[in-house]
């Protein structure tokens, strides 16, 4: 068995992070021992948790640490964050850390540095003793980009008692009425247009991918029912994400459930394509 001791600070009780930490550990199949728990005396005071984690292998333990990171857990005295140089403009190294909107610190040269210009879906660039969030398109060759999960500490915001948890694309949706009638009507319209040799234009968004409709849309293309496709870049990005990771915005399309750290798959899909597009542009393709 392998063990690691981690700390967490913040409004652990009011935010529900303490419960989330313990639930994540148990669901992962690991065990824990709370070594220290200092609870804030007032609503404004934060709490501190020191907890010992035990798991059956180092790989499983590292996976658990990655799961606990969004709740503000970190290994005290851990080594510096892994930093790699970008090799081209407009793309980060393959294993870059994709940020959240929570306050983040990185461990560099033995000290914690608060990341500036915090935003979601960005990379962290180290410049001397400063760390900043930067969009993928703004990455420049030789920028020093934080990679992996090591040496990163996230401080989640306090979740108010009366504020519902944000659950984008994670809840079940039920329809108030049957859609078969509407679908049949659209299908009849498409047949009528084709019979009189008309043209059919589809305006499609990422919902085609979210709902698992990609294969059916492809079948419509093969059958000749799509003459023009009008879409933004979101449809392409989500389609690429599914091809690479089997998820759409971090949701497993086979199970309909969120994948741990799956939101990063979306940014990794963009980052994977940008170097290819850049090379084609330079070659004049």
Secondary structure as GFF3:
##gff-version 3
##sequence-region A 1 285
A	DSSP	beta_strand	2	10	.	.	.	ID=ss1
A	DSSP	alpha_helix	17	28	.	.	.	ID=ss2
A	DSSP	beta_strand	31	38	.	.	.	ID=ss3
A	DSSP	beta_strand	47	55	.	.	.	ID=ss4
A	DSSP	alpha_helix	58	69	.	.	.	ID=ss5
A	DSSP	beta_strand	82	85	.	.	.	ID=ss6
A	DSSP	beta_strand	103	108	.	.	.	ID=ss7
A	DSSP	beta_strand	111	116	.	.	.	ID=ss8
A	DSSP	beta_strand	123	127	.	.	.	ID=ss9
A	DSSP	beta_strand	130	134	.	.	.	ID=ss10
A	DSSP	three_ten_helix	136	138	.	.	.	ID=ss11
A	DSSP	beta_strand	144	147	.	.	.	ID=ss12
A	DSSP	beta_strand	152	155	.	.	.	ID=ss13
A	DSSP	alpha_helix	180	195	.	.	.	ID=ss14
A	DSSP	beta_strand	201	203	.	.	.	ID=ss15
A	DSSP	alpha_helix	207	210	.	.	.	ID=ss16
A	DSSP	alpha_helix	214	222	.	.	.	ID=ss17
A	DSSP	beta_strand	228	230	.	.	.	ID=ss18
A	DSSP	alpha_helix	233	245	.	.	.	ID=ss19
A	DSSP	beta_strand	247	248	.	.	.	ID=ss20
A	DSSP	beta_strand	251	252	.	.	.	ID=ss21
A	DSSP	alpha_helix	263	283	.	.	.	ID=ss22
###
